[in-house]
Amino acid sequence: MMNKTILSTAIAGTLMLGSLQPAHALGKDGETVLQILGGIYIIEKIVDHTNKRNRRYERPLSSEEQRAYEEGVLARERQEAAERRRRAYQCGYTGNC
């Protein structure tokens, strides 16, 4: 499932890069290289995002470590929620979304 998502996103990204105004100074070969590099960049970003979501503390946890880990997870989630609220407020207040 994830491989299909990565592949389809890479193809879409490459097609989007191909639809941009061609770089006349680079020529057709340079344009092709840029499209390939753009596809690779998109794939790397998807993999980074996926790895970030799948991070886990690997060592067996004592009850104290478990509590500290859970506090860290909750603090991170609160911070992410606060950032989403701030962006939503700015979008509504300024119209820059």
SULVENRA-V131667 format. One record per residue. SS is DSSP state (h for helix, s for strand, l for the rest). PHI is phi in radians with two decimals (* if undefined). Layout:
BEGIN
ss->SS phi->PHI
ss->SS phi->PHI
END
This chain:
BEGIN
ss->l phi->*
ss->h phi->-1.15
ss->h phi->-1.12
ss->h phi->-1.14
ss->h phi->-1.13
ss->h phi->-1.10
ss->h phi->-1.11
ss->h phi->-1.16
ss->h phi->-1.18
ss->h phi->-1.11
ss->h phi->-1.13
ss->h phi->-1.09
ss->h phi->-1.12
ss->h phi->-1.13
ss->h phi->-1.14
ss->h phi->-1.12
ss->h phi->-1.13
ss->h phi->-1.21
ss->h phi->-1.48
ss->l phi->-1.27
ss->l phi->-1.01
ss->l phi->-1.15
ss->l phi->-1.41
ss->l phi->-1.07
ss->l phi->-1.20
ss->l phi->-1.55
ss->h phi->1.40
ss->h phi->-1.15
ss->h phi->-1.15
ss->h phi->-1.13
ss->h phi->-1.12
ss->h phi->-1.10
ss->h phi->-1.08
ss->h phi->-1.10
ss->h phi->-1.13
ss->h phi->-1.14
ss->h phi->-1.10
ss->h phi->-1.10
ss->h phi->-1.11
ss->h phi->-1.11
ss->h phi->-1.05
ss->h phi->-1.09
ss->h phi->-1.08
ss->h phi->-1.07
ss->h phi->-1.13
ss->h phi->-1.12
ss->h phi->-1.12
ss->h phi->-1.04
ss->h phi->-1.12
ss->h phi->-1.13
ss->h phi->-1.13
ss->h phi->-1.13
ss->h phi->-1.30
ss->l phi->-1.71
ss->l phi->-1.17
ss->l phi->-2.47
ss->l phi->-1.45
ss->l phi->-1.46
ss->l phi->-1.28
ss->l phi->-1.05
ss->l phi->-1.79
ss->l phi->-1.38
ss->h phi->-1.10
ss->h phi->-1.21
ss->h phi->-1.14
ss->h phi->-1.07
ss->h phi->-1.07
ss->h phi->-1.12
ss->h phi->-1.07
ss->h phi->-1.13
ss->h phi->-1.11
ss->h phi->-1.11
ss->h phi->-1.08
ss->h phi->-1.12
ss->h phi->-1.11
ss->h phi->-1.09
ss->h phi->-1.14
ss->h phi->-1.11
ss->h phi->-1.13
ss->h phi->-1.11
ss->h phi->-1.14
ss->h phi->-1.12
ss->h phi->-1.15
ss->h phi->-1.11
ss->h phi->-1.11
ss->h phi->-1.10
ss->h phi->-1.13
ss->h phi->-1.12
ss->h phi->-1.09
ss->h phi->-1.08
ss->h phi->-1.09
ss->h phi->-1.21
ss->h phi->-1.33
ss->h phi->-1.73
ss->l phi->1.45
ss->l phi->-1.60
ss->l phi->-1.90
END
